[in-house]
Amino acid sequence: MSKQILILPGDGIGPEIMAEAVKVLELANDKYSLGFELSHDVIGGAAIDKHGVPLADETLARARAADAVLLGAVGGPKWDTIERDIRPERGLLKIRAQLGLFGNLRPAILYPQLAEASSLKAEIVAGLDILIVRELTGGIYFGAPRGVRELENGERQAYDTLPYSETEIRRIARVGFDMARVRGKKLCSVDKANVLASSQLWREVVEQVAKDYPDVELSHMYVDNAAMQLVRAPKQFDVIVTDNLFGDILSDEASMLTGSIGMLPSASLDANNKGMYEPCHGSAPDIAGKGIANPLATILSVSMMLRYSFNLQDAADAIEKAVSLVLDQGLRTGDIWSAGCTKVGTQEMGDAVVAALRNL
Ligand code: NAD
């Protein structure tokens, strides 16, 4: 049976980078006989222009029916002044919530060719390949009660709640272990179990889940130490699993180790590894329409899709190899350019990856 992939280019540079990612996906589909069928729809500002809302019901229905969704980016100044509830970003939050995408995967991979682009010393980051697994639909961002109350002395007090159920912890821990199993077989669970009750349960449940994964080496680390270790010796990590709040902060920290946001893909998965794949960056309105955006984050999101939703490791490896070969050739978009390299545009970069993949 064919596998359905819904393509949602979005706004700004979204359509430009998506065009290149689709070229790579179509070539992989032919070359490795993957049996994918692609369909296209609109989300974000493009959906507001067409339907008056950032995610139309029929688009959501198509996303539910698809085996995976590939998304560009949403948003832009054109829609910044409209009512908050129907802004482009709302479409993104809605599709993530409606598809139950609780597992957010953000790799921080530094291609050795780009080691000079990092803010850390090349020897500390060269060859870096970390995957951060962040719980995306629970914890303090969603916990109730929350609000502001008045104390007896008349002073206001704000409060949030950090709840995690065993089910929520177990399912994200499983994602972490599953990912570690197909990578370096090392999982570091990050918490604050010396202080927080939610973290104590987190650690207990992660230990229970570990019994099903004897082939994966589990370690625990407090979040303050993890923040320090990520900039001190980031290559000690393979997969990190953590809650929504800690994951939000640590994944941004880790992404900056790699130099450019234009290189970073991401995935958000449900309980059956159905997922939505998108670059970590936004719609970059400042460079939209100029043909200079880096399409590699979106192309690498295609590779993540093949790897994590479809278990097509060889095809995923081939796309990553093709990207690496293009970097070896010295081709760079503006965001990753350095002296001695050849500056190319979005389409040239996409064509180069296609050519490299074809020749593998
Ligand atoms: P951004 O990620 O769009 O851009 C930040 C900077 O990085 C800009 O200078 C941009 O030119 C550059 N950049 C981003 N992607 C690039 C690429 N592929 N190649 C080269 N350079 C790239 O973030 P922003 O400027 O804060 O937000 C712009 C719009 O995107 C806003 O409307 C925001 O709400 C939206 N946004 C969407 C998403 C998403 O769709 N997932 C994420 C973040 C921001």
Boltz pocket constraint, residues with backbone or C-beta under 6 A from the ligand:
constraints:
  - pocket:
      binder: B
      contacts: [[A, 13], [A, 17], [A, 72], [A, 73], [A, 74], [A, 75], [A, 76], [A, 77], [A, 89], [A, 92], [A, 261], [A, 262], [A, 278], [A, 279], [A, 280], [A, 281], [A, 282], [A, 283], [A, 284], [A, 285], [A, 286], [A, 287], [A, 292], [A, 293], [A, 294], [A, 295], [A, 297], [A, 333], [A, 335]]
      max_distance: 6.0
